[in-house]
Amino acid sequence: MAKDLVCGMDVDEKTAKYKTTYKGKTYYFCAPGCKKMFEENPEKYVGGSAKR
């Protein structure tokens, strides 16, 4: 299981519909809104300061 860094939800990498790659690593999301928020400011989430 991967964690959606935007909302903190667990996401199954095998079935996730929403994902993006940043600095060579793939990140998975529960919904398109979380993916969009991550893509607008990835450093905010990669640094471990997930907003819940």
MDTraj code that builds the backbone (N, CA, C; nanometers):
import mdtraj as md
import numpy as np

residues = "MET ALA LYS ASP LEU VAL CYS GLY MET ASP VAL ASP GLU LYS THR ALA LYS TYR LYS THR THR TYR LYS GLY LYS THR TYR TYR PHE CYS ALA PRO GLY CYS LYS LYS MET PHE GLU GLU ASN PRO GLU LYS TYR VAL GLY GLY SER ALA LYS ARG".split()
xyz = np.array([
    [0.0837, -0.1198, 0.0000],
    [0.0000, 0.0000, 0.0000],
    [0.0875, 0.1252, 0.0000],
    [0.0429, 0.2206, -0.0759],
    [0.1073, 0.3516, -0.0772],
    [0.0165, 0.4483, -0.0019],
    [0.0721, 0.5609, 0.0378],
    [-0.0076, 0.6619, 0.1071],
    [-0.0229, 0.7840, 0.0168],
    [-0.1457, 0.8296, 0.0046],
    [-0.1736, 0.9548, -0.0664],
    [-0.1172, 1.0656, 0.0224],
    [-0.0117, 1.1323, -0.0238],
    [0.0547, 1.2330, 0.0590],
    [-0.0299, 1.3573, 0.0823],
    [-0.1331, 1.3767, 0.0027],
    [-0.2168, 1.4953, 0.0177],
    [-0.3180, 1.4766, 0.1305],
    [-0.3900, 1.3642, 0.1304],
    [-0.4959, 1.3438, 0.2301],
    [-0.4625, 1.2377, 0.3341],
    [-0.3572, 1.1582, 0.3101],
    [-0.3167, 1.0564, 0.4062],
    [-0.3836, 0.9212, 0.3877],
    [-0.4688, 0.9076, 0.2891],
    [-0.5404, 0.7821, 0.2654],
    [-0.4470, 0.6761, 0.2077],
    [-0.4695, 0.5488, 0.2453],
    [-0.3944, 0.4387, 0.1860],
    [-0.4477, 0.4122, 0.0459],
    [-0.3549, 0.3897, -0.0488],
    [-0.3915, 0.3674, -0.1888],
    [-0.3181, 0.2434, -0.2386],
    [-0.3896, 0.1526, -0.3025],
    [-0.3295, 0.0318, -0.3595],
    [-0.2619, 0.0683, -0.4917],
    [-0.1305, 0.0483, -0.4973],
    [-0.0548, 0.0845, -0.6175],
    [-0.1026, 0.0087, -0.7408],
    [-0.1524, -0.1125, -0.7214],
    [-0.1932, -0.1966, -0.8344],
    [-0.3238, -0.1508, -0.8978],
    [-0.4093, -0.0855, -0.8206],
    [-0.5405, -0.0466, -0.8735],
    [-0.5624, 0.1047, -0.8765],
    [-0.4641, 0.1808, -0.8337],
    [-0.4789, 0.3269, -0.8284],
    [-0.5009, 0.3854, -0.9678],
    [-0.6032, 0.4677, -0.9808],
    [-0.6324, 0.5332, -1.1086],
    [-0.5498, 0.6602, -1.1256],
    [-0.5074, 0.7187, -1.0141],
    [-0.4402, 0.8489, -1.0190],
    [-0.2983, 0.8362, -0.9669],
    [-0.2019, 0.8704, -1.0511],
    [-0.0617, 0.8651, -1.0105],
    [0.0173, 0.9648, -1.0921],
    [0.1319, 1.0007, -1.0373],
    [0.2217, 1.0914, -1.1080],
    [0.3643, 1.0577, -1.0672],
    [0.4593, 1.0969, -1.1485],
    [0.6001, 1.0747, -1.1178],
    [0.6654, 1.2093, -1.0909],
    [0.7411, 1.2131, -0.9817],
    [0.8115, 1.3356, -0.9442],
    [0.9518, 1.2978, -0.9001],
    [1.0515, 1.3566, -0.9631],
    [1.1928, 1.3287, -0.9345],
    [1.2216, 1.1790, -0.9366],
    [1.1646, 1.1090, -1.0357],
    [1.1924, 0.9677, -1.0549],
    [1.1145, 0.8723, -0.9661],
    [1.0271, 0.9225, -0.8814],
    [0.9479, 0.8372, -0.7928],
    [0.8002, 0.8522, -0.8272],
    [0.7274, 0.7404, -0.8229],
    [0.5843, 0.7434, -0.8527],
    [0.5052, 0.7625, -0.7240],
    [0.4095, 0.8529, -0.7290],
    [0.3201, 0.8808, -0.6160],
    [0.1777, 0.8486, -0.6584],
    [0.1012, 0.7922, -0.5657],
    [-0.0346, 0.7462, -0.5939],
    [-0.1353, 0.8282, -0.5145],
    [-0.2543, 0.8464, -0.5739],
    [-0.3566, 0.9321, -0.5134],
    [-0.4927, 0.8656, -0.5171],
    [-0.5780, 0.9033, -0.4219],
    [-0.7121, 0.8457, -0.4118],
    [-0.8092, 0.9104, -0.5093],
    [-0.7817, 1.0330, -0.5508],
    [-0.8760, 1.1081, -0.6341],
    [-0.8012, 1.2104, -0.7195],
    [-0.8655, 1.2578, -0.8264],
    [-0.7981, 1.3552, -0.9131],
    [-0.7650, 1.4862, -0.8425],
    [-0.8449, 1.5244, -0.7441],
    [-0.8174, 1.6482, -0.6712],
    [-0.6874, 1.6410, -0.5934],
    [-0.6617, 1.5259, -0.5315],
    [-0.5361, 1.5085, -0.4569],
    [-0.4172, 1.5103, -0.5528],
    [-0.4317, 1.4448, -0.6670],
    [-0.3242, 1.4442, -0.7673],
    [-0.2947, 1.5866, -0.8137],
    [-0.3992, 1.6631, -0.8401],
    [-0.3825, 1.8012, -0.8870],
    [-0.3121, 1.8870, -0.7817],
    [-0.3537, 1.8739, -0.6560],
    [-0.2904, 1.9523, -0.5488],
    [-0.1422, 1.9180, -0.5372],
    [-0.1091, 1.7887, -0.5469],
    [0.0304, 1.7464, -0.5406],
    [0.1095, 1.8061, -0.6564],
    [0.0559, 1.7967, -0.7769],
    [0.1273, 1.8459, -0.8950],
    [0.1477, 1.9969, -0.8926],
    [0.0588, 2.0700, -0.8269],
    [0.0731, 2.2157, -0.8177],
    [0.1848, 2.2572, -0.7224],
    [0.2149, 2.1734, -0.6223],
    [0.3188, 2.2072, -0.5250],
    [0.3755, 2.0795, -0.4624],
    [0.4477, 1.9974, -0.5402],
    [0.4954, 1.8689, -0.4898],
    [0.5882, 1.8786, -0.3692],
    [0.6706, 1.9809, -0.3623],
    [0.7641, 1.9931, -0.2498],
    [0.6915, 2.0053, -0.1158],
    [0.5737, 2.0607, -0.1175],
    [0.4937, 2.0746, 0.0047],
    [0.4628, 1.9373, 0.0641],
    [0.4417, 1.8378, -0.0227],
    [0.4006, 1.7048, 0.0221],
    [0.5169, 1.6074, 0.0346],
    [0.6151, 1.6171, -0.0531],
    [0.7299, 1.5270, -0.0478],
    [0.8092, 1.5480, 0.0803],
    [0.8077, 1.6706, 0.1319],
    [0.8799, 1.7016, 0.2544],
    [0.8189, 1.6389, 0.3784],
    [0.7063, 1.5699, 0.3638],
    [0.6446, 1.5006, 0.4762],
    [0.5440, 1.5833, 0.5528],
    [0.5080, 1.6999, 0.5015],
    [0.4119, 1.7842, 0.5726],
    [0.2733, 1.7713, 0.5091],
    [0.2233, 1.6485, 0.5039],
    [0.0919, 1.6238, 0.4422],
    [-0.0173, 1.6987, 0.5169],
    [-0.1013, 1.7637, 0.4417],
    [-0.2125, 1.8404, 0.4991],
    [-0.3352, 1.7507, 0.5085],
    [-0.3932, 1.7426, 0.6263],
    [-0.5091, 1.6547, 0.6444],
    [-0.6283, 1.7336, 0.6827],
])
top = md.Topology()
chain = top.add_chain()
for i, resn in enumerate(residues, 1):
    res = top.add_residue(resn, chain, resSeq=i)
    for name in ("N", "CA", "C"):
        top.add_atom(name, md.element.get_by_symbol(name[0]), res)
traj = md.Trajectory(xyz[None], top)
